[in-house]
Amino acid sequence: MRLTVFGATGGTGRLLVRQALAAGHEVTAVVRKPTVPAIDHPSLEIVVADVFDPASLTAALTGSVAALSALGPHGRNDTTRVCSAATGSILEAMDRSGVRRVVAVSAQPVLRGGAGEPLWFRTTVRPLIRAVYRNVYADLERMERVLAASAADWTVLRPPYLTDRPATGRYRSAIEASVPNGSMARADLAQAMLDIVNDPATVRHAIGVGPAK
């Protein structure tokens, strides 16, 4: 199937593109600037587009089965609202191109209720993380609200702290709850995104993901 990947040059996005191609999918990778692709593959198409401009995204989505967003802020002080604003543009372009399925990356601390987390973590670590990264999580919360208000078949993944460790090939997931704490390899997050595309049980849900036991 054809997949359109946003945030294709980021840490998770690059791995997502590679894994999708390795699995036999066709990939349209949306990038902000024209660069020499790090991957040379006959099933890869590079499209230069502005994620804040729905009109520029429509062609990149046409013919795709799903949009996968690995977009994220440039740092904890980023106030551009890149995730929420870009997601709004992606949803508008999806409507224009007839694509219904979208999978997007959020973050574990966005889950305010803390379902699946121990009490000590909810009362000590989580408030500290949310305070330090308040701009990031505020934007991710807006992004999740934008998705929830849409008619799209959306799924949000909420991973813990991400690392560049090699893929383990295993992960845990929980619908509308957190997976017990730890860090997760970006490569395993990319795999989870691909696995979830065709999982109807995850549609219009936030999914906690994390390392396998």
Accessible surface in RSA format (square Angstrom, percent):
REM  Atomic radii and reference values for relative SASA: ProtOr
REM  Chains: A
REM  Algorithm: Lee & Richards
REM  Probe-radius: 1.40
REM  Slices: 20
REM RES _ NUM      All-atoms   Total-Side   Main-Chain    Non-polar    All polar
REM                ABS   REL    ABS   REL    ABS   REL    ABS   REL    ABS   REL
RES MET A   1    68.25  35.3  24.64  16.3  43.61 103.8  33.38  28.4  34.87  46.2
RES ARG A   2    54.02  22.7  51.11  26.1   2.91   6.9  13.25  18.1  40.77  24.7
RES LEU A   3     0.06   0.0   0.06   0.0   0.00   0.0   0.06   0.0   0.00   0.0
RES THR A   4     0.00   0.0   0.00   0.0   0.00   0.0   0.00   0.0   0.00   0.0
RES VAL A   5     0.15   0.1   0.15   0.1   0.00   0.0   0.15   0.1   0.00   0.0
RES PHE A   6     0.00   0.0   0.00   0.0   0.00   0.0   0.00   0.0   0.00   0.0
RES GLY A   7    15.19  18.7   0.00   N/A  15.19  18.7  13.30  36.5   1.90   4.2
RES ALA A   8     8.19   7.5   1.86   2.9   6.34  14.4   1.86   2.6   6.34  16.8
RES THR A   9    83.86  59.6  74.12  75.1   9.73  23.2  42.33  56.9  41.52  62.8
RES GLY A  10    30.26  37.3   0.00   N/A  30.26  37.3  29.33  80.5   0.93   2.1
RES GLY A  11    26.36  32.5   0.00   N/A  26.36  32.5  10.77  29.5  15.59  34.9
RES THR A  12     9.19   6.5   7.33   7.4   1.86   4.4   5.39   7.2   3.80   5.7
RES GLY A  13     0.23   0.3   0.00   N/A   0.23   0.3   0.00   0.0   0.23   0.5
RES ARG A  14   116.59  49.0 115.54  58.9   1.05   2.5  34.49  47.1  82.10  49.8
RES LEU A  15    55.68  31.0  55.63  39.8   0.04   0.1  55.68  39.1   0.00   0.0
RES LEU A  16     0.08   0.0   0.08   0.1   0.00   0.0   0.08   0.1   0.00   0.0
RES VAL A  17     4.50   3.0   4.50   4.1   0.00   0.0   4.50   3.9   0.00   0.0
RES ARG A  18   119.02  50.0 112.74  57.5   6.27  14.9  36.33  49.7  82.69  50.1
RES GLN A  19    38.03  21.3  33.29  24.3   4.74  11.3  27.33  58.2  10.71   8.1
RES ALA A  20     0.08   0.1   0.08   0.1   0.00   0.0   0.08   0.1   0.00   0.0
RES LEU A  21     9.52   5.3   3.69   2.6   5.83  14.7   3.69   2.6   5.83  15.7
RES ALA A  22    92.48  85.0  48.98  75.6  43.50  99.0  61.07  86.0  31.41  83.2
RES ALA A  23    66.69  61.3  28.48  43.9  38.22  86.9  40.93  57.6  25.76  68.2
RES GLY A  24    62.78  77.4   0.00   N/A  62.78  77.4  34.69  95.2  28.09  62.9
RES HIS A  25    34.37  18.8  33.77  23.5   0.61   1.5  21.27  21.9  13.10  15.2
RES GLU A  26    80.07  46.0  80.02  60.5   0.05   0.1  16.54  32.0  63.53  51.9
RES VAL A  27     0.00   0.0   0.00   0.0   0.00   0.0   0.00   0.0   0.00   0.0
RES THR A  28     2.77   2.0   2.77   2.8   0.00   0.0   0.76   1.0   2.01   3.0
RES ALA A  29     2.78   2.6   2.78   4.3   0.00   0.0   2.78   3.9   0.00   0.0
RES VAL A  30     4.96   3.3   0.92   0.8   4.04   9.7   0.92   0.8   4.04  11.0
RES VAL A  31    10.71   7.1   6.17   5.6   4.54  10.9  10.71   9.3   0.00   0.0
RES ARG A  32   169.01  71.0 148.23  75.6  20.78  49.5  70.53  96.4  98.48  59.7
RES LYS A  33   122.75  59.9 118.47  72.7   4.27  10.2  65.93  59.3  56.82  60.5
RES PRO A  34   108.09  78.8  85.80  78.2  22.29  81.0  88.70  73.2  19.39 120.5
RES THR A  35    86.97  61.9  65.61  66.5  21.36  50.9  64.62  86.8  22.36  33.8
RES VAL A  36   140.40  92.4 119.96 108.6  20.44  49.3 122.26 106.2  18.15  49.2
RES PRO A  37    63.22  46.1  43.73  39.9  19.49  70.8  51.08  42.2  12.14  75.5
RES ALA A  38    86.92  79.9  45.15  69.7  41.77  95.0  56.48  79.5  30.44  80.6
RES ILE A  39    28.24  16.1  24.28  18.1   3.97   9.6  26.67  19.2   1.58   4.3
RES ASP A  40   146.55 102.7 114.98 114.4  31.57  74.7  38.57  90.8 107.98 107.7
RES HIS A  41    65.08  35.6  55.19  38.4   9.90  25.3  36.77  37.9  28.31  32.9
RES PRO A  42   136.67  99.6  92.98  84.8  43.69 158.8 106.23  87.7  30.43 189.1
RES SER A  43    34.03  28.8  27.82  37.1   6.21  14.3   6.74  14.3  27.29  38.2
RES LEU A  44    27.76  15.5   5.29   3.8  22.47  56.5   6.16   4.3  21.60  58.1
RES GLU A  45    87.98  50.5  83.28  63.0   4.69  11.2  33.07  64.0  54.90  44.8
RES ILE A  46    62.35  35.5  35.88  26.7  26.47  63.8  35.88  25.8  26.47  71.8
RES VAL A  47    28.62  18.8  25.73  23.3   2.89   7.0  28.62  24.9   0.00   0.0
RES VAL A  48    75.01  49.4  49.37  44.7  25.64  61.8  49.37  42.9  25.64  69.6
RES ALA A  49     9.00   8.3   0.00   0.0   9.00  20.5   7.15  10.1   1.85   4.9
RES ASP A  50    71.69  50.2  66.00  65.7   5.69  13.5  28.35  66.7  43.34  43.2
RES VAL A  51    23.87  15.7  22.69  20.5   1.18   2.8  22.69  19.7   1.18   3.2
RES PHE A  52    98.36  49.2  78.02  48.3  20.34  52.9  78.30  47.5  20.06  57.4
RES ASP A  53    57.14  40.0  55.54  55.3   1.61   3.8  14.24  33.5  42.91  42.8
RES PRO A  54    23.41  17.1  23.41  21.3   0.00   0.0  23.41  19.3   0.00   0.0
RES ALA A  55    64.61  59.4  46.15  71.2  18.46  42.0  47.31  66.6  17.29  45.8
RES SER A  56    38.98  32.9  20.85  27.8  18.13  41.8  32.10  68.4   6.88   9.6
RES LEU A  57     0.00   0.0   0.00   0.0   0.00   0.0   0.00   0.0   0.00   0.0
RES THR A  58    31.32  22.3  31.32  31.8   0.00   0.0  30.87  41.5   0.46   0.7
RES ALA A  59    84.51  77.7  63.13  97.4  21.38  48.6  68.36  96.3  16.15  42.8
RES ALA A  60     3.03   2.8   0.00   0.0   3.03   6.9   1.54   2.2   1.49   3.9
RES LEU A  61     0.00   0.0   0.00   0.0   0.00   0.0   0.00   0.0   0.00   0.0
RES THR A  62    83.29  59.2  69.93  70.9  13.36  31.8  62.33  83.7  20.96  31.7
RES GLY A  63    61.21  75.5   0.00   N/A  61.21  75.5  37.81 103.8  23.40  52.4
RES SER A  64    12.57  10.6   0.00   0.0  12.57  28.9   0.13   0.3  12.43  17.4
RES VAL A  65    72.11  47.4  59.54  53.9  12.57  30.3  65.15  56.6   6.96  18.9
RES ALA A  66     0.00   0.0   0.00   0.0   0.00   0.0   0.00   0.0   0.00   0.0
RES ALA A  67     0.20   0.2   0.20   0.3   0.00   0.0   0.20   0.3   0.00   0.0
RES LEU A  68     0.03   0.0   0.03   0.0   0.00   0.0   0.03   0.0   0.00   0.0
RES SER A  69     4.27   3.6   3.86   5.1   0.41   1.0   1.80   3.8   2.47   3.5
RES ALA A  70    16.59  15.3   0.04   0.1  16.55  37.6   0.43   0.6  16.16  42.8
RES LEU A  71    28.33  15.8  19.81  14.2   8.52  21.4  21.21  14.9   7.12  19.2
RES GLY A  72    34.68  42.8   0.00   N/A  34.68  42.8  18.01  49.4  16.67  37.3
RES PRO A  73    46.31  33.7  25.10  22.9  21.21  77.1  25.10  20.7  21.21 131.8
RES HIS A  74   159.76  87.3 120.69  83.9  39.08 100.0  83.53  86.1  76.23  88.7
RES GLY A  75    34.89  43.0   0.00   N/A  34.89  43.0  34.54  94.8   0.35   0.8
RES ARG A  76   124.31  52.2 114.90  58.6   9.42  22.4  19.52  26.7 104.80  63.5
RES ASN A  77   115.65  79.8 101.03  97.6  14.62  35.2  33.17  79.8  82.49  79.7
RES ASP A  78    23.61  16.5   6.47   6.4  17.14  40.5  14.95  35.2   8.66   8.6
RES THR A  79   102.65  73.0  78.50  79.6  24.15  57.6  51.08  68.6  51.58  78.0
RES THR A  80    84.34  60.0  61.51  62.4  22.83  54.4  68.71  92.3  15.63  23.6
RES ARG A  81   130.21  54.7 126.96  64.7   3.25   7.7  27.30  37.3 102.91  62.4
RES VAL A  82    17.01  11.2  16.75  15.2   0.25   0.6  16.75  14.6   0.25   0.7
RES CYS A  83     1.42   1.1   0.73   0.8   0.69   1.6   0.93   2.4   0.49   0.5
RES SER A  84    10.68   9.0   8.03  10.7   2.65   6.1   5.22  11.1   5.46   7.6
RES ALA A  85    44.78  41.2  28.35  43.8  16.43  37.4  40.28  56.7   4.50  11.9
RES ALA A  86     0.00   0.0   0.00   0.0   0.00   0.0   0.00   0.0   0.00   0.0
RES THR A  87     4.09   2.9   4.09   4.1   0.00   0.0   2.88   3.9   1.22   1.8
RES GLY A  88    28.30  34.9   0.00   N/A  28.30  34.9  21.90  60.1   6.40  14.3
RES SER A  89    10.09   8.5   7.23   9.6   2.86   6.6   1.35   2.9   8.74  12.3
RES ILE A  90     1.50   0.9   1.50   1.1   0.00   0.0   1.50   1.1   0.00   0.0
RES LEU A  91    17.56   9.8  16.54  11.8   1.02   2.6  16.58  11.6   0.99   2.7
RES GLU A  92    77.36  44.4  73.27  55.4   4.08   9.7  27.71  53.6  49.64  40.5
RES ALA A  93     0.00   0.0   0.00   0.0   0.00   0.0   0.00   0.0   0.00   0.0
RES MET A  94     2.01   1.0   1.92   1.3   0.09   0.2   1.92   1.6   0.09   0.1
RES ASP A  95   118.51  83.0  91.95  91.5  26.56  62.8  29.56  69.6  88.95  88.7
RES ARG A  96   129.38  54.3  89.72  45.7  39.66  94.4  43.09  58.9  86.28  52.3
RES SER A  97    23.25  19.6   0.00   0.0  23.25  53.5   5.98  12.7  17.26  24.2
RES GLY A  98    64.60  79.7   0.00   N/A  64.60  79.7  35.60  97.7  29.00  64.9
RES VAL A  99     9.65   6.3   2.01   1.8   7.64  18.4   4.74   4.1   4.90  13.3
RES ARG A 100   133.23  55.9 128.35  65.4   4.88  11.6  65.01  88.9  68.22  41.3
RES ARG A 101    22.09   9.3  21.60  11.0   0.48   1.2  20.12  27.5   1.97   1.2
RES VAL A 102     2.61   1.7   2.51   2.3   0.10   0.2   2.51   2.2   0.10   0.3
RES VAL A 103     0.00   0.0   0.00   0.0   0.00   0.0   0.00   0.0   0.00   0.0
RES ALA A 104     1.40   1.3   1.33   2.0   0.07   0.2   1.33   1.9   0.07   0.2
RES VAL A 105    18.65  12.3  15.73  14.2   2.92   7.0  15.73  13.7   2.92   7.9
RES SER A 106     6.48   5.5   0.00   0.0   6.48  14.9   0.00   0.0   6.48   9.1
RES ALA A 107    15.69  14.4  15.69  24.2   0.00   0.0  15.69  22.1   0.00   0.0
RES GLN A 108     7.89   4.4   7.77   5.7   0.12   0.3   0.70   1.5   7.18   5.4
RES PRO A 109    14.28  10.4  14.28  13.0   0.00   0.0  14.28  11.8   0.00   0.0
RES VAL A 110     9.43   6.2   4.16   3.8   5.26  12.7   4.16   3.6   5.26  14.3
RES LEU A 111    24.03  13.4  23.15  16.6   0.88   2.2  24.03  16.9   0.00   0.0
RES ARG A 112   160.74  67.5 134.58  68.6  26.16  62.3  62.81  85.8  97.92  59.3
RES GLY A 113    62.62  77.2   0.00   N/A  62.62  77.2  39.19 107.6  23.42  52.5
RES GLY A 114     0.00   0.0   0.00   N/A   0.00   0.0   0.00   0.0   0.00   0.0
RES ALA A 115    49.48  45.5  38.47  59.4  11.01  25.0  49.44  69.6   0.04   0.1
RES GLY A 116    49.06  60.5   0.00   N/A  49.06  60.5  29.07  79.8  19.99  44.8
RES GLU A 117     9.44   5.4   0.00   0.0   9.44  22.5   1.46   2.8   7.98   6.5
RES PRO A 118    51.64  37.6  39.27  35.8  12.38  45.0  51.07  42.2   0.58   3.6
RES LEU A 119   117.43  65.4 110.53  79.1   6.89  17.3 110.53  77.6   6.89  18.6
RES TRP A 120   152.90  61.4 146.02  70.7   6.88  16.2 135.21  72.1  17.69  28.7
RES PHE A 121    19.63   9.8  19.63  12.2   0.00   0.0  19.63  11.9   0.00   0.0
RES ARG A 122    82.55  34.7  72.21  36.8  10.33  24.6  11.88  16.2  70.66  42.8
RES THR A 123    81.51  58.0  56.98  57.8  24.53  58.5  52.73  70.8  28.78  43.5
RES THR A 124    79.35  56.4  65.55  66.5  13.80  32.9  68.93  92.6  10.42  15.8
RES VAL A 125    48.50  31.9  46.75  42.3   1.75   4.2  48.50  42.1   0.00   0.0
RES ARG A 126    10.04   4.2   9.91   5.1   0.13   0.3   9.81  13.4   0.22   0.1
RES PRO A 127    65.65  47.8  54.40  49.6  11.25  40.9  59.97  49.5   5.68  35.3
RES LEU A 128   117.79  65.6 112.64  80.6   5.15  13.0 117.04  82.2   0.75   2.0
RES ILE A 129    47.99  27.3  46.20  34.4   1.79   4.3  47.99  34.6   0.00   0.0
RES ARG A 130    39.82  16.7  36.83  18.8   2.99   7.1  21.14  28.9  18.68  11.3
RES ALA A 131    54.33  50.0  44.95  69.4   9.38  21.3  53.19  74.9   1.14   3.0
RES VAL A 132    55.89  36.8  42.42  38.4  13.47  32.5  48.28  41.9   7.62  20.7
RES TYR A 133    90.81  42.4  90.81  51.7   0.00   0.0  45.69  34.3  45.12  55.6
RES ARG A 134   161.71  67.9 156.38  79.7   5.33  12.7  56.18  76.8 105.53  64.0
RES ASN A 135    47.98  33.1  43.00  41.6   4.97  12.0   4.88  11.7  43.10  41.7
RES VAL A 136    17.57  11.6  16.16  14.6   1.41   3.4  17.31  15.0   0.26   0.7
RES TYR A 137    21.66  10.1  21.66  12.3   0.00   0.0   2.86   2.1  18.81  23.2
RES ALA A 138    36.89  33.9  33.46  51.6   3.44   7.8  35.67  50.2   1.22   3.2
RES ASP A 139     8.52   6.0   8.52   8.5   0.00   0.0   6.78  16.0   1.74   1.7
RES LEU A 140     8.98   5.0   8.98   6.4   0.00   0.0   8.98   6.3   0.00   0.0
RES GLU A 141    27.59  15.8  25.61  19.4   1.98   4.7  11.07  21.4  16.52  13.5
RES ARG A 142    56.33  23.7  55.40  28.2   0.92   2.2  26.18  35.8  30.14  18.3
RES MET A 143     3.48   1.8   3.48   2.3   0.00   0.0   0.00   0.0   3.48   4.6
RES GLU A 144    22.25  12.8  20.48  15.5   1.77   4.2  12.08  23.4  10.17   8.3
RES ARG A 145   145.31  61.0 138.81  70.8   6.51  15.5  74.25 101.5  71.07  43.1
RES VAL A 146    52.34  34.4  45.17  40.9   7.18  17.3  49.92  43.4   2.42   6.6
RES LEU A 147     0.28   0.2   0.28   0.2   0.00   0.0   0.28   0.2   0.00   0.0
RES ALA A 148    50.09  46.1  38.72  59.8  11.37  25.9  39.07  55.0  11.02  29.2
RES ALA A 149    93.35  85.8  50.80  78.4  42.54  96.8  62.19  87.6  31.16  82.5
RES SER A 150    24.10  20.4   9.38  12.5  14.72  33.9  19.35  41.2   4.75   6.7
RES ALA A 151    78.54  72.2  59.68  92.1  18.86  42.9  68.02  95.8  10.52  27.9
RES ALA A 152    11.31  10.4   5.45   8.4   5.86  13.3   9.14  12.9   2.17   5.8
RES ASP A 153    40.04  28.0  40.04  39.9   0.00   0.0   1.53   3.6  38.51  38.4
RES TRP A 154    22.79   9.1  22.79  11.0   0.00   0.0  22.79  12.2   0.00   0.0
RES THR A 155     0.19   0.1   0.00   0.0   0.19   0.5   0.00   0.0   0.19   0.3
RES VAL A 156     0.28   0.2   0.28   0.3   0.00   0.0   0.28   0.2   0.00   0.0
RES LEU A 157     0.00   0.0   0.00   0.0   0.00   0.0   0.00   0.0   0.00   0.0
RES ARG A 158    25.55  10.7  25.34  12.9   0.21   0.5   4.28   5.9  21.27  12.9
RES PRO A 159     3.79   2.8   2.56   2.3   1.23   4.5   2.56   2.1   1.23   7.7
RES PRO A 160    13.41   9.8   3.82   3.5   9.59  34.9   8.53   7.0   4.88  30.3
RES TYR A 161   168.64  78.7 153.24  87.2  15.40  40.1 115.93  87.1  52.71  65.0
RES LEU A 162    32.77  18.2  22.80  16.3   9.97  25.1  22.80  16.0   9.97  26.8
RES THR A 163    22.83  16.2  16.86  17.1   5.98  14.3  22.83  30.7   0.00   0.0
RES ASP A 164   121.66  85.2  88.85  88.4  32.81  77.6  39.06  91.9  82.59  82.4
RES ARG A 165   121.45  51.0 113.23  57.7   8.22  19.6  63.61  86.9  57.84  35.1
RES PRO A 166   114.98  83.8 100.99  92.1  13.99  50.9 111.48  92.0   3.50  21.7
RES ALA A 167    59.90  55.1  31.20  48.1  28.71  65.3  31.20  43.9  28.71  76.0
RES THR A 168    89.15  63.4  58.17  59.0  30.98  73.8  64.00  86.0  25.15  38.0
RES GLY A 169    58.51  72.2   0.00   N/A  58.51  72.2  31.35  86.0  27.16  60.8
RES ARG A 170   140.53  59.0 135.38  69.0   5.15  12.3  61.45  84.0  79.07  47.9
RES TYR A 171    56.15  26.2  32.77  18.6  23.38  60.8  21.10  15.9  35.06  43.2
RES ARG A 172    60.88  25.6  56.72  28.9   4.16   9.9  42.53  58.1  18.36  11.1
RES SER A 173    64.91  54.9  35.08  46.8  29.83  68.7   1.40   3.0  63.51  89.0
RES ALA A 174    32.28  29.7  24.21  37.4   8.08  18.4  32.24  45.4   0.05   0.1
RES ILE A 175    85.34  48.6  64.09  47.7  21.25  51.2  64.09  46.1  21.25  57.7
RES GLU A 176    79.27  45.5  68.12  51.5  11.15  26.5  38.53  74.5  40.74  33.3
RES ALA A 177    22.38  20.6  20.35  31.4   2.04   4.6  20.35  28.7   2.04   5.4
RES SER A 178     5.23   4.4   1.19   1.6   4.04   9.3   0.43   0.9   4.80   6.7
RES VAL A 179     4.44   2.9   3.42   3.1   1.02   2.5   3.98   3.5   0.47   1.3
RES PRO A 180    65.65  47.8  64.95  59.2   0.70   2.5  64.95  53.6   0.70   4.3
RES ASN A 181    50.22  34.6  22.81  22.0  27.41  66.0  20.93  50.4  29.29  28.3
RES GLY A 182    38.21  47.1   0.00   N/A  38.21  47.1  30.80  84.5   7.41  16.6
RES SER A 183    31.28  26.4  24.18  32.3   7.10  16.4  11.13  23.7  20.15  28.2
RES MET A 184     1.82   0.9   0.72   0.5   1.10   2.6   1.82   1.5   0.00   0.0
RES ALA A 185     2.73   2.5   1.06   1.6   1.67   3.8   1.06   1.5   1.67   4.4
RES ARG A 186    66.02  27.7  65.99  33.6   0.03   0.1   0.86   1.2  65.16  39.5
RES ALA A 187     9.27   8.5   8.68  13.4   0.58   1.3   8.68  12.2   0.58   1.5
RES ASP A 188     5.74   4.0   5.68   5.7   0.05   0.1   0.45   1.1   5.29   5.3
RES LEU A 189     0.06   0.0   0.06   0.0   0.00   0.0   0.06   0.0   0.00   0.0
RES ALA A 190     0.00   0.0   0.00   0.0   0.00   0.0   0.00   0.0   0.00   0.0
RES GLN A 191    63.08  35.3  63.08  46.1   0.00   0.0  17.25  36.7  45.83  34.8
RES ALA A 192     0.00   0.0   0.00   0.0   0.00   0.0   0.00   0.0   0.00   0.0
RES MET A 193     0.00   0.0   0.00   0.0   0.00   0.0   0.00   0.0   0.00   0.0
RES LEU A 194    17.49   9.7   8.68   6.2   8.81  22.2   8.91   6.3   8.58  23.1
RES ASP A 195    68.10  47.7  47.04  46.8  21.07  49.8  24.57  57.8  43.53  43.4
RES ILE A 196     9.41   5.4   9.24   6.9   0.17   0.4   9.41   6.8   0.00   0.0
RES VAL A 197     6.31   4.2   0.54   0.5   5.77  13.9   0.54   0.5   5.77  15.6
RES ASN A 198   104.66  72.2  79.15  76.5  25.50  61.4  35.11  84.5  69.54  67.2
RES ASP A 199    52.75  37.0  49.11  48.9   3.64   8.6  13.43  31.6  39.32  39.2
RES PRO A 200   111.18  81.0  94.63  86.3  16.55  60.2  98.55  81.4  12.63  78.5
RES ALA A 201    62.55  57.5  44.92  69.3  17.63  40.1  57.62  81.1   4.93  13.1
RES THR A 202     6.94   4.9   6.94   7.0   0.00   0.0   6.94   9.3   0.00   0.0
RES VAL A 203    41.61  27.4  32.74  29.6   8.87  21.4  32.74  28.4   8.87  24.1
RES ARG A 204    97.83  41.1  85.52  43.6  12.31  29.3  45.01  61.5  52.82  32.0
RES HIS A 205    62.51  34.2  62.51  43.4   0.00   0.0  35.20  36.3  27.31  31.8
RES ALA A 206     4.67   4.3   4.29   6.6   0.38   0.9   4.38   6.2   0.29   0.8
RES ILE A 207     2.75   1.6   2.75   2.0   0.00   0.0   2.75   2.0   0.00   0.0
RES GLY A 208     2.24   2.8   0.00   N/A   2.24   2.8   1.46   4.0   0.78   1.7
RES VAL A 209     0.14   0.1   0.00   0.0   0.14   0.3   0.00   0.0   0.14   0.4
RES GLY A 210     0.32   0.4   0.00   N/A   0.32   0.4   0.32   0.9   0.00   0.0
RES PRO A 211    37.23  27.1  33.48  30.5   3.75  13.6  37.23  30.7   0.00   0.0
RES ALA A 212    28.37  26.1   8.77  13.5  19.60  44.6   8.77  12.3  19.60  51.9
RES LYS A 213   192.77  94.0 142.85  87.6  49.93 118.9 119.33 107.4  73.44  78.2
END  Absolute sums over single chains surface
CHAIN  1 A     9930.2       7604.2       2325.9       5844.6       4085.6
END  Absolute sums over all chains
TOTAL          9930.2       7604.2       2325.9       5844.6       4085.6
